[in-house]
Amino acid sequence: MAHNDAPRRNYRPQDVDLAELEARFAGASPQEVLEFAIFDLFPDDTSSVTSFGAESAVLLHMIAGIKPDLPVIFIDTGKHFGETLRYRDEIIAKFGLTGVQTIHPDEEELARVDPDGMLFSTDADWCCVIRKARPLNRALGPYKAWISGRKRYQSSTRSELNLFEVADGRIKVNPLAAWGAAELEGYAKEHELPAHPLVPMGYLSIGCMPCTSPTLPGEDPRAGRWRGSQKTECGIHFAGGKLTRTKKS
């Protein structure tokens, strides 16, 4: 199902038949989904988003093998672990990714809303909006589609994740949706991908330092995010960056 087996398409996002794409790519490999998203769905109008987190290397390695200059957006919230920033630099160099864009929150807004950098402790939702969701929305402005690394196995709130979605007027593509831990680990081992240095310490999902803790045995991989609260997402995976609270199961 190589991308050149079908005619190139240049839809508007509202013209995309999501059900048809879901059926067409059911059982396809992540690489086949990626090739279609990059070369056929919206040529030159697609980017990827990464956190350089625990499982990011797999998707980024696939992208590097298909189109190493694809725009890849990384939101530097100002609250990342130092290990994440160093891992970002290692992955970029090792994989030869030339399209990575590091995006920062608006400095004036931070000075006004979070001058002491402690907003995460009083309103984590609002902190995510100004440090992650709004910067991402600005960065995605030129694109009709974007690629994420989400998977169904990561948490109960992602268990019905589709390969193709609509979010805020854009198509979102989740090529790894059907992969579980075994597939990810197998791919990483086969290609000798460097692991995030916090993974051996029990961090199976890695976000901002103040809101991330190790995952305990038997928990969802994302259970260490915003532990002790009902918050399960940072907001970038909802239309317009609007936050939805969902209780952890």
C-alpha positions as CSV (number, residue, x, y, z in Angstrom):
1,M,0.0,0.0,0.0
2,A,2.8,2.4,-0.9
3,H,1.8,6.0,-1.3
4,N,2.5,6.0,-5.0
5,D,-0.1,3.3,-5.6
6,A,-2.9,5.8,-5.4
7,P,-3.3,9.2,-7.0
8,R,-2.2,12.2,-4.9
9,R,-5.0,14.0,-3.1
10,N,-5.2,17.5,-1.9
11,Y,-8.4,17.6,0.1
12,R,-9.7,20.4,2.3
13,P,-9.9,18.9,5.8
14,Q,-13.7,19.1,5.7
15,D,-13.7,17.0,2.5
16,V,-11.9,14.0,4.0
17,D,-14.0,10.8,4.5
18,L,-12.6,9.6,7.8
19,A,-14.6,6.4,7.8
20,E,-13.3,5.5,4.3
21,L,-9.7,6.1,5.4
22,E,-10.2,4.1,8.6
23,A,-11.5,1.2,6.6
24,R,-8.8,1.5,4.0
25,F,-5.9,1.5,6.4
26,A,-7.3,-1.0,8.9
27,G,-4.4,-3.5,9.4
28,A,-1.9,-1.3,7.5
29,S,1.6,-0.7,9.0
30,P,2.3,2.6,10.7
31,Q,4.8,3.4,7.9
32,E,2.0,2.9,5.3
33,V,-0.2,5.3,7.2
34,L,2.6,7.8,7.5
35,E,3.5,7.7,3.8
36,F,-0.1,8.3,2.9
37,A,-0.4,11.2,5.4
38,I,2.8,12.8,4.2
39,F,2.7,12.3,0.5
40,D,-0.9,11.8,-0.5
41,L,-3.4,13.3,2.0
42,F,-2.0,16.8,2.2
43,P,1.4,17.1,0.4
44,D,3.5,19.9,1.9
45,D,0.7,20.7,4.4
46,T,1.4,18.2,7.1
47,S,3.5,18.3,10.2
48,S,4.2,16.0,13.2
49,V,4.1,16.9,16.9
50,T,6.4,15.3,19.4
51,S,7.2,15.5,23.1
52,F,10.5,13.7,22.8
53,G,9.0,11.5,25.6
54,A,9.2,7.9,26.6
55,E,8.0,6.4,23.3
56,S,8.7,9.2,20.8
57,A,11.8,7.6,19.2
58,V,9.8,5.0,17.3
59,L,7.6,7.5,15.4
60,L,10.5,9.9,14.8
61,H,12.7,7.1,13.5
62,M,9.9,6.1,11.0
63,I,9.5,9.7,9.9
64,A,13.3,10.0,9.4
65,G,13.2,7.0,7.1
66,I,10.3,8.5,5.0
67,K,10.8,12.2,5.0
68,P,13.6,13.5,7.4
69,D,12.8,17.1,6.6
70,L,9.1,16.8,7.6
71,P,8.2,19.7,9.9
72,V,8.3,18.3,13.5
73,I,6.9,20.6,16.2
74,F,8.2,20.4,19.8
75,I,6.7,22.7,22.4
76,D,9.3,23.7,25.0
77,T,7.0,24.6,27.8
78,G,9.9,25.8,30.0
79,K,9.0,23.0,32.5
80,H,10.6,20.0,30.8
81,F,13.1,17.7,32.4
82,G,16.6,18.4,31.5
83,E,16.9,14.8,30.4
84,T,14.1,15.4,27.8
85,L,15.9,18.4,26.3
86,R,19.2,16.5,26.0
87,Y,17.3,13.5,24.6
88,R,15.7,15.8,22.0
89,D,19.2,16.9,20.8
90,E,20.4,13.3,20.7
91,I,17.5,12.1,18.6
92,I,17.7,15.0,16.2
93,A,21.4,14.3,15.5
94,K,21.2,10.5,15.4
95,F,18.1,10.3,13.1
96,G,19.1,13.2,10.9
97,L,15.9,15.1,11.4
98,T,16.2,18.5,9.8
99,G,12.7,19.9,10.2
100,V,12.4,20.0,14.0
101,Q,10.9,23.3,15.3
102,T,11.2,24.2,19.0
103,I,8.3,26.4,19.9
104,H,8.0,28.4,23.1
105,P,5.1,30.0,25.0
106,D,4.4,33.7,24.6
107,E,6.8,35.5,27.0
108,E,4.4,38.4,27.6
109,E,1.6,36.0,28.5
110,L,3.8,34.0,30.8
111,A,4.9,37.2,32.5
112,R,1.3,38.3,33.0
113,V,-0.3,35.0,33.9
114,D,2.5,32.9,35.5
115,P,5.2,35.4,36.6
116,D,6.6,33.1,39.3
117,G,6.3,29.9,37.2
118,M,4.1,28.2,39.8
119,L,0.8,28.2,38.0
120,F,1.0,24.4,37.6
121,S,0.5,24.1,41.4
122,T,-2.8,26.0,41.5
123,D,-4.3,25.5,38.1
124,A,-2.7,22.8,36.0
125,D,-5.3,23.2,33.2
126,W,-4.6,26.8,32.7
127,C,-0.8,26.2,32.9
128,C,-1.2,23.6,30.0
129,V,-3.2,26.1,28.0
130,I,-0.6,28.9,28.0
131,R,2.5,26.7,28.0
132,K,1.4,24.0,25.5
133,A,-2.0,24.3,23.8
134,R,-1.8,27.9,22.6
135,P,1.8,27.7,21.4
136,L,0.9,24.5,19.5
137,N,-2.2,26.0,17.9
138,R,0.0,28.9,16.7
139,A,2.6,26.5,15.3
140,L,0.0,24.4,13.5
141,G,-1.5,27.4,11.8
142,P,0.0,26.7,8.3
143,Y,-0.9,23.0,8.3
144,K,-4.0,21.1,7.3
145,A,-3.0,17.9,9.0
146,W,-0.7,16.7,11.8
147,I,0.7,13.4,13.0
148,S,0.7,12.3,16.7
149,G,2.3,9.4,18.5
150,R,-0.7,8.4,20.6
151,K,-1.7,4.7,21.0
152,R,-4.8,3.0,22.3
153,Y,-2.9,1.0,24.9
154,Q,-1.6,4.0,26.8
155,S,-4.7,4.6,28.8
156,S,-8.4,3.9,29.1
157,T,-9.2,7.3,27.7
158,R,-7.4,6.4,24.5
159,S,-8.7,2.9,24.1
160,E,-10.9,3.7,21.0
161,L,-8.4,6.0,19.3
162,N,-8.8,6.0,15.5
163,L,-6.0,6.3,12.9
164,F,-7.7,9.5,11.5
165,E,-9.5,12.2,13.4
166,V,-10.6,15.8,12.9
167,A,-9.5,18.3,15.5
168,D,-9.9,22.1,15.3
169,G,-10.5,22.0,11.6
170,R,-7.4,19.8,10.9
171,I,-6.9,16.1,10.2
172,K,-5.0,14.4,13.0
173,V,-3.2,11.1,12.1
174,N,-2.3,8.5,14.7
175,P,-0.2,5.9,12.8
176,L,0.8,4.0,15.9
177,A,-2.8,3.8,17.4
178,A,-2.9,0.0,17.2
179,W,0.6,-0.7,18.5
180,G,1.1,-1.9,22.0
181,A,4.2,-2.1,24.2
182,A,5.5,-5.3,22.6
183,E,5.5,-3.8,19.1
184,L,7.1,-0.6,20.3
185,E,9.8,-2.4,22.2
186,G,10.4,-4.8,19.3
187,Y,10.8,-1.9,16.8
188,A,13.1,0.0,19.2
189,K,15.3,-3.1,19.8
190,E,15.5,-4.0,16.1
191,H,16.6,-0.5,15.2
192,E,18.7,0.1,18.3
193,L,16.9,3.3,19.2
194,P,18.1,5.2,22.2
195,A,15.8,5.2,25.2
196,H,14.7,8.3,27.1
197,P,17.0,8.3,30.2
198,L,14.0,8.5,32.6
199,V,12.3,5.3,31.3
200,P,14.6,3.0,33.4
201,M,13.5,5.1,36.5
202,G,9.8,4.1,35.9
203,Y,8.7,7.1,33.9
204,L,6.6,5.5,31.2
205,S,4.9,8.8,30.1
206,I,6.9,11.9,30.3
207,G,5.6,15.5,30.2
208,C,6.5,18.5,32.2
209,M,8.6,17.9,35.3
210,P,6.2,19.2,38.0
211,C,3.3,17.1,36.7
212,T,5.0,13.8,35.9
213,S,5.8,11.0,38.3
214,P,6.9,7.4,37.8
215,T,4.3,4.8,36.8
216,L,3.6,2.1,39.4
217,P,3.3,-1.7,38.5
218,G,0.0,-2.5,36.9
219,E,-1.0,1.1,36.1
220,D,-1.7,2.6,32.7
221,P,1.5,4.0,31.2
222,R,0.0,7.5,31.6
223,A,-1.0,7.1,35.2
224,G,2.0,9.2,36.4
225,R,0.7,12.3,34.6
226,W,-1.1,14.8,36.9
227,R,-1.2,12.1,39.6
228,G,-3.9,12.7,42.2
229,S,-6.2,14.7,40.0
230,Q,-8.9,14.0,37.4
231,K,-6.8,15.6,34.7
232,T,-5.7,13.1,32.0
233,E,-4.6,15.3,29.0
234,C,-2.7,18.5,28.5
235,G,-5.2,19.9,26.1
236,I,-3.3,19.6,22.8
237,H,-5.4,16.6,21.8
238,F,-8.7,18.4,22.0
239,A,-10.2,20.7,19.4
240,G,-9.1,24.3,19.9
241,G,-7.0,23.3,22.9
242,K,-10.2,23.1,25.0
243,L,-9.6,20.9,28.0
244,T,-11.9,18.0,29.0
245,R,-11.6,16.4,32.5
246,T,-12.0,12.7,32.5
247,K,-11.7,10.5,35.6
248,K,-8.9,7.9,35.5
249,S,-10.3,4.4,35.6
